[in-house]
Amino acid sequence: MKLMTRTTSPFERTALLKNAIGDCVLTDKEDCFKASYDGMRLSFMPEAVVKVTEEWQVGETLTLANKFKIPVTVRGTGSTLTGSATPICGGWVIDLSNLTSIEIDPINSMAYVGAGAITGKIQAEAEKMGLFYPPDPASLKFCTIGGNIACNAGGLRCVKYGVTRDYIIALRGYLPTGEAVSWGRPLKKFAAGYNLRDLWIGSEGTLGVVTHAVLKLVKKPSSRWTCLAAFPNEEDALKAAEELLAMRVVPSALEFLDRLTVKGVEKETLEHMFDNLPGRSLLLIEVDGTSADVVDAEDRIMNWVRHRAEGYLFAKTDQEAERLWRIRRQCSKAMFQHGDTKLNEDVVVPITRMHELVHFIQNIAEETHLKIPTFGHAGDGNLHVNIMYHKDNEDEVKRAADTLDRLMEKVVELGGAITGEHGIGLAKSSYLHLQYNEVEINTMLKIKHALDPNGILNPQKIFNNFHPWEYNLIDVVLPWEKQEGKS
């Protein structure tokens, strides 16, 4: 959909916006460039960046944008991998990263947070009170809670604790037309009216702008135990994951790494977790809870691992556990040992069909001569499939695009989902028709039109037919990559 603006120049529109909300409107080229891309590294320049410091400024910005039919894209830190924070239609970018308030209510076990609060900081503040905010996306040190809500982010602990949606009690924000709304209340129970809170969660900033959230907290686990188990191949590792879950052990994390991922990590870190078993497929297992619960689970898992795995390491201290986790945290970075560009997918299939999907990936990799390292959350069937290629090799680009088509078709055939935690954005919009039929997609579009009649909010996302491999990615070091370099 092409957005039309009334007969005012960008300069005039920006002047009106500055007059309405003050100096938080930025038009400098450098400021606009920083807001032109996200973790996907596609760049489209906006007219202005609205770096809000107060919630009401969001409403004023949307009111003016709606009046002049100006595209609006909302962002936190821009860590999304799907292009959902990329201002593909230009217009204005609303930056929520200054809305960082965090207030912990230990009596009601709730957190009151601004949309720009960093997820890891929310967790740290909760833990000071003996409480726990479980969702832990890999980007938790730099992603914002608003972004987590927008894509219904998951994480490594989903297998036990669930995803972002499971911890949202109430939301506050603005409709695309600029009116202030609140969905839900800070209560343990609330059954009044339609549940529009959940409509916003996972809508990727297309149905409204979240400025504040009330989160559910749980009691912080007092103990944890971690182990790493090696298997000769992927099928053995995934079948072992099924066996572990069938034992009625509830791990707080159950992570899978295929052999290609492990080889990349070993090359990246110059370290072998198992000196005598290089390049094996791995399961990283963690349990948490009370000391008694953890000891019981530890005994059962240790006995099982000793008979089932080819090799294993048990963490006896937090430092040893951190060493085991380091291999998992290096996975994304290690992908670039296999190519300079990746199509990064976060597909989901039933747990009992993961081995079928991985077998399919291995066959297609052999057929296309592409490297497709795969890792992810074996406890909930959510796998990160990385189709690696070299962007200057036209033949590889075509093979990668064709492989992605076949992957998505296979995922849906297996009863799965084309995304489990990243969302659709631009990157997966071409495949929405595989997940939903025409009636279902049209129903979503009717909801979109009802709330956003001028189509200004995050246009071209979710429903657009977009092919990321057809665009050049910008060569930038992302802010969090600089932070990682310092850590």
N, C-alpha and C positions, 0 to 999 in steps of 0.2 A: 504494500500500500504506500503510495507516494503522498507525503504530507504537504499540504499547501499552506502558505503563510499569507496573512493579509499584507496590504501594501505598506509595510514598514521595513526599513533596512535593519540588518543585524545590529548596527550601531544604535539605532533608535530603540530597538527592543531591549538591548542590554542596558541602555540608559534608564529606561522605565524600571527594569528589574533592580538596578542599583538604587534608584530612588525609593523603591518599595522595601528593600531589605538591607541596604547598606553596603559596606566595603567587603563583604564576604564574596562578592561577585568578581571573579578573576578572568581577565581576557588576555593576559600576557601569553605570548606564543609558547614559552616553556611550560607554564602552568597547564595550558590546553593540551600540549603534547603528553604530559605526564598522565592526563586523564583520557588520552586517546586510545589506550590499549589496556589489556588485562593479561592474565597468565597465559592466554592463548597466543599473544604477541601479534595480533592483527591491529593495525592502527588506522583510525578514522578521526579526524580533528573536529572537536566541537567548537561552537561559537564562543561559549563561555563555560566556566566552571563555578558552581555555587558551593562554596565550602562552608556549609551551614554550621553555626555555633549554637543555635536554638531551634527547637522543633517547629515553631510557628513559621520560620523562614521557608520550610519545605512547602507548607500550605500556600504561602504567597507566591512562591515560584511556580507551583503547579497551576494556580489560578491564572497567572499571566500567560503561562505556556499554553494552557487550554484556550484562552482568549485568542491568541495569535497562531494557534495550531503548530506549536514548536515542538519537535521531538525532545523527549527527556529520557536520559539514561541515569540510573542510580547506581552508585558504587560505594564500597567500603574501602578496603585496601586493594581491591582488584585482583585477588588471588584466584578467581575462578579460572578453570581450564577450558571452558566451553565458548568463550566470547560473549557471555551474557552481560558483561559490564562494558562491552565495546560500543561506543556511540556510532554505530554504523550509518545512521541517518544524520549525523552532525548534531545540531541543536545545542541544548544545554545539558550539562552533567551535574547532577546533585551528588556531592561528596559528603557522606555521613560520618566520616572517620573522626570528627571532633566530638561526636555525641558519645562520650566514653564513660558515662556515669555507671557505677556499680554499687549497689546497696544490698547487703545480705540481711535477711530476716531469719534469725536462727529458730525462732519460736514456730513460725509457720513453714519453715524449710523452703523459703522462696528467695529468689534473687531478682531485684529490680534493676534493669540494665538498659543503657542507651544502645541504639542500633550499631554504633561504632565501637562498642567495647570489644576488645580482643578476647577471643574464646579462652585462650590459655590463662589470661588474667582473671577472668570470671572463675575459672577452676581454682586458681590460687587463692582468691579471696574467700571462696566457699570453704576450702580446706582449712583455712585459719579458724573457722568456726566448727570444725569437725564434720563438715558437710561435703557433698560431692556432686559435681555436675558431670555426668558420665560421657556425653557425646564428645568424641575426640578425633576430628578429622586430622589428617596428617599435617595440615597447615595450621594447626591450632595456635602456634606461637605468633602467627601474624594475620590470620583471617578474623573477620568480625562476626559477631552473633547475628547481625542483620543479614549478612551474606549467607550464613548457615541456614537461617530461616527461609531465605529466598529460594534456596535449592534443596531444602530439607536434607542437610548434610548428614553423613553417617560417621564412620570412623572404625577404628580397630575393635572397640568394645561393643559394637552393635550386637554381636552374637548373644551377649547376656543382657545388655541394658537398653537396646533399641536405638532409635535415631532421634534427630532434633525434634521432630513433631511430638514425640512422646514426652517432651519436657517443656512444652510451651503451654502456659496457663492462660495468658492474656496478651494481647497485642494492642498497641496504640499507633496511630499513623494518619495518613491522608489518602483520600480517594484521588484518582487521576484528575478530577475536576477541582481539587483543592480543599474539599470539605474535610474537617477533622472527624475521625471515627475511633471508637474503641471496640474491640472484639474480645469478649470474655471479661472477667473481673478477677482480682487476686483472691480467689476463694478455692477451697478444696472441692466444692461441687458447684456447678452452674449449668442449668438446663433451660434457660430462657431464650426462646427464639431460635432462628437459624444459626448454625455453627459456621459463621463466616471467618472465624479465626483460622480454621483449617483450610479454607479456600485460599487464603493468602499464603499459607505455608507451602513452599514448593512452586509458587507461581512465577518465580524468577523476576520479580519486580514489574510484572505486566498488569497487575490488577490493583495495585496500590503501593504506597511507600511506608514501610515499617520504620518508626522512629524510636520506639520504646517497647520492651518486652518484659513480662513477668515469667520467670523460669522456675520449674520444679527442681528442688534439690533432694538428694537422698543421703542417708548416713554414709560417711566415708568408711570404706573397708579398712579393717585394722591390719590385715595381713595379705600378702600375695606370694606366689611362687611361680617360677618361670623355667621352662625347659625348651631345648632345641633338639629336634629329632631328624635324622637323615635317612633318606630312602633312595633306592637305586634308580627309581624313575617316577614320573608324575602320577601314573595310575596307582602305584603303590601308596604314594603319599596321600592322594585324595580318598582312596578306599580306607586308609587308616583314619582319616578325619571322620569319615562316616561311622567307623567302628567306635571311635571315641565318643561321638555324640550319642550313639546307641547305648553306651554304657551309663547313660543318664548323668554323666559328668557335665556340669555347665561351666565351660571355660569363659573367662572374661575376654579372652582373645584366642583366636585360632587362625593363624596366618599361614598361607601357602606360598612357596617360591619354587618356580620351575627351575630346571637345571641351567637354562640359558640366563635367567635372572641371576642365579647364584654365581655363574661364571663372570657376569658383568660386575657384580658387587666385589668379587674377589680381585678382579682386575682393577677396579676403582680404588679399593682400599689396600691392595697389596697384602691381604690377609686371608688365610684359610681358616674357617671355623673348625674344620676337621682335617688335620694334616694328612691323615692316611685315607681320607675319603673326599678328595677334591671334586667340586662340581656336582654334588648330589642334589636331588630335590629335597626341600626342607619343609617341616612344619614347626612353627613357633607357637608354643602353647603357654598360656598363662591362666591361673585361677586366682580369685581373690575372695575376700569375705572375712568372717571371724577366724581366729587362729585355729579353732577346732575344725571348722569347715575346710580350711585350706590344708591342714594336716591330713584329713581324711582323703581329700581329692588327690593330694600329692602322693600318698601311698598307692592309691589305685592306678594313677597315671604312671608312676615309676615302674610298677610291676608290669603294666601293659607295654610300655615303651621298651623295656629290656628284652621282651620277647618279640616285639613287632618291628622295631627299627634296626637299621643297619649300624647306626651310631647315634649317640645322644650326649647331651651336656645338660646337667642340672645346675641351676643357679643357687648358691648357698647364701649369697649376700646381695644387697641392692646393687653393688658395683658389678657383680657378675651378671645380674639380670640386665643391667644397662648395656653391658658388652653384647649380650645376646640380641637385645633390641636394636643395637646399632646396625646390624646387617639388614634389618627390615627398613630402617629409616633411610638407608642408602639406595634403596631400590630404584626410585624415580630418577635420581641422578645417574645411576649406573646404566640406565637404558641407552644413554648416548655413547656407550662403548660399542653399540651395534648399529649406529647410524646417526646422522646429524639432525634428523627431523622425525617426529613420531605422530601417528594418529593414536591418541590416548583414549581408550574406551573403558567404561566402568560398567560392564554388562552384568546381569544377574540371571542365573538359572537355578532350578531346584537343586538342592545339595546333592541329591542322588544322581544328578545328570552332569555334574561338573566334569567328571572324567570323560564323558562323551564330548563335551565342548573342547576340552584341552586336546583330546585325540584329533578332533576336527582341525584345530589350530595347527597342530604339528603336521598334519597331512597337507594343509594348504601352504604352510611355510616351505615344506619340501618341494611342493609343486611350483611355487612362485619364486623360489630362491630368495625369499625375504626372511629377515630375522624378526620373530614375533615373541619376545619374552613376555611371560605372563606370571602375575603374582596377585595376591589379594586375600580376601576374607573367606577362608574355607568354611567358617562356621555359619555363614548366611548365604553362600553361593554367589557372592559379589566378587568378580574377578577383574583385575586391571589388565587389559589386553593391549599391548603396545606394538603397533605395526610400524616398524622402523624402516626408514628409507633415506636416501640422499637427495636433497631438494634439487640439485643441479642435474640429476639423472632423470630425464623425461620418462624413460621406460620404467624405472623404479617407481616414479610418482604414479603412473597409470596402474601398475601392478598393485600398489598400495591401496589406491582408490577402489579397484575391483575387489580386492581382498576385504576391505571394509564392508562393501555391499554384501558379500557372501557371509561375512561374520554376523552381521545384523539379522540377515534372513535366518541363519542357523539358530541364533539365540531365541528368536521368536518361535521358531519351529519346535524348540526344546521346552517351550512353555515359559520362557524367560522375559526379561525386560531390557530395553536398549540402554537404560541408565539406572543405576541404583542409588547414587548419591551426588553426582556432579550436576545433574539436570540436563536439559536439552540445549538451551542457548542457541548459538549459531551452529555449533559443530555437529549436532545430531538431528537438526531440524529436517533433514532430507529423509529421515527414517521414521518420523512420527506416524506415517501412514501404515507402517508395518505393525505398530503397536495398537492402533485404534482404527475402527472403521469410519466411514464417512459421516455417519450419524453422530458418533461420539465426538469427532473433531469439530463438526458444526455446532454441537452443543457447547463445547468450550469457547468457540468463537462468538456465540451468542452472549455468553457470560462476559467475555472480554468487551464486546460492544456495549453491553448494558452499563458496565462500570466505567468504560473509557470510550465514550461515543465518538471522540475525535481521533482516537488511536494514537495518542501522543506518547504513551508510557512504554518505554523499552520496545519500540517498533521493530519489526522484522525478526524478532526472536521467537523461538519455539515452532512457529507455523511456516516459516520461510524455507524455501528450497535452496539451501546454502551448501557450497562445496569448499571447505577450507583449503584443500590442496591446490585450488586454483588461484590462491592469493599468496603474495610474498609476505613472509613474516619479518618483522623488524628485528634488528640485532641489538638488543638492549639487555643489560643486567637488571633483573627485577629487584626491587628493594629488599625483599626477603632473602634473595640470593646473596646480597651483600652482608646481611645479618648472619647467614649461615657460614659465610667465609670468616667471620669474626669469632664464631663459637668454637 
